[in-house]
Amino acid sequence: MGLFSKKKKQGESKDTAVKIYAKNSFEGIAKEYAWIKNNHGAYTFIKQKLVREYGKSYDVLTVKLRNGKFIDFWFDISSFHGKF
């Protein structure tokens, strides 16, 4: 009997992080929230954390989807992190 790993969908891990291109943090954060809504519908924001690794910056947003599932979405924010 083999072991099967569930393939992560876009944004569900660092390796599949959604790349956000923006001029500044305000625009970038709005794009993150819009991506979640456009791809997963209504949600409730739970928390956000910043992860820096190998010269890249990631926002990890934890949300609760309509179906009650809690999920972390990873966004590569390197293009705008620290720009205001």
C-alpha positions in Angstrom: 0.0 0.0 0.0 1.5 3.3 -1.1 1.4 6.7 0.6 -0.3 9.5 -1.3 0.2 13.1 -0.6 -2.4 15.6 -1.4 -1.2 18.1 -4.0 -1.4 21.6 -2.6 -3.4 24.1 -4.6 -2.3 27.5 -5.6 -1.6 29.6 -2.5 -1.9 26.8 0.0 1.9 26.5 0.7 5.1 28.5 0.3 5.9 26.5 -2.8 2.6 27.5 -4.5 2.4 31.0 -3.1 0.4 33.5 -5.1 2.7 36.2 -6.5 1.3 39.7 -5.9 2.6 42.6 -7.9 1.9 46.0 -6.5 3.4 49.5 -6.2 2.9 49.6 -2.4 1.6 47.7 0.6 -1.9 49.3 0.4 -2.4 48.1 -3.1 -0.8 44.7 -2.5 -2.8 43.8 0.6 -6.1 44.7 -1.2 -5.0 42.4 -4.0 -4.5 39.6 -1.5 -8.0 39.9 -0.1 -9.5 40.2 -3.6 -7.7 37.0 -4.7 -9.2 35.0 -1.8 -12.7 36.3 -2.4 -12.4 35.8 -6.2 -11.1 32.2 -5.8 -12.9 31.0 -2.7 -15.9 33.3 -2.1 -16.9 34.7 1.2 -14.6 34.2 4.1 -13.8 35.4 7.6 -10.3 36.8 8.2 -8.6 35.1 11.2 -5.0 36.2 11.3 -2.0 37.3 9.2 1.7 36.7 9.6 4.8 37.7 7.8 7.4 35.1 6.8 10.8 36.0 5.4 12.9 33.4 3.8 15.8 33.3 1.3 15.4 37.0 0.4 11.6 36.7 -0.2 8.7 38.0 1.9 5.4 36.2 2.3 2.1 37.1 3.8 0.3 34.1 5.3 -3.4 34.8 5.8 -5.5 32.4 7.8 -9.2 32.6 6.9 -12.3 30.6 7.6 -14.2 29.7 4.4 -18.0 29.5 4.1 -17.8 25.7 4.5 -16.2 26.2 8.0 -12.7 25.1 6.9 -9.8 27.0 8.2 -7.0 27.5 5.6 -3.7 29.4 5.3 -3.1 31.2 2.0 0.5 32.1 1.1 1.2 35.3 -0.9 4.7 36.2 -2.3 4.8 39.9 -1.4 8.4 40.5 -2.4 7.5 43.1 -5.0 5.9 45.5 -2.6 6.9 44.5 1.0 8.0 47.6 2.9 6.8 50.1 0.2 4.3 52.7 1.3 
